[in-house]
């Protein structure tokens, strides 16, 4: 089986899947039907939200906040703990 025959069979497989979907009566999920359009729009909005969450998490992880302020917060936390548990 040559290279072109392989891709030709994949193409025929795609056509077979389309006819299989037609035989199942899934036309209401097609992109040109109302439910199909709603599904595509919902998926697009969901994808945008996921990219936004990823962007925010990366921005928080690599923020421009200086390390000295993080160290300062850590020292304040240690001081509060030291006040709660004083050593004799």
N, C-alpha and C positions, 0 to 999 in steps of 0.2 A: 504494500500500500504506500503510495507516494505522498509527498507533502500536500499536493493540491487535492488528492482524493480524501485525505484526512479532513481537511477543512470543508470540503464539499459535503462529507457525511455529517459534520457538525452542523452545517447550514440546514441540511435536510432534517436533522434532529430538532433544530429550533422550529422549523415549520411544523413538524409532527407535534411538538409541544403546544404550538398555537392551536392546532386543530383539536388536540386533547382538551385544552381549556375551553374551546367552543363547545365540545361535546358535554362538558360538565356544567355548562350554562353559567359561566363566569363573566359574561359580557357586562354585567353591572359593575365590575371592578376595572373595566377598561379605562384608560386615561381620558377618553372622550365622554364618558358618562359622568353623572353628577357625583356618585359615590367615589369614583376613581379620582376625580378632581379634588374632592374633599380629602381623600387619603393622601394624595400627593402634597397638598398644601399643609396638612397636619404633619407629615413626615419632614417637610422642608422647615417648618417652624421648630419642630423638635430638634432637628439637626443644628439649626442656628443656636438654640438654647444650649445644646451640649458644647458647641464651640465656644460660646460665651462663658460657660462655667469653666472650661479648660483655660481660657484666656485669663479669667479672674484668678484662678488658682495659681497659674504660673506667675502672674503679676504679684501676687501676695508672697510667693515663695522667693522671688528675686526682687524684692522691693528695694527702693533707694534708701530705706531707713538705715542709718549708720549702725555699725556694730556696737559703737559705744552706748547707744541708747538701749540696745538689747542687753549689754552688760550692766547698764545702770538698773534696768528692771530686774535683772537677776540678783544684783546686790541688794536692792530694796526687798526682794522676796526673802533673801537670806537673813536680812536684818529683822524682818517681821517674824520669821521662824525663830531667830535667836531671842527675841523678846518673849515669845510664847514659852520657850524652853530654856530659861537661863541656866547657865552652868555656874556652880559654886567655885 
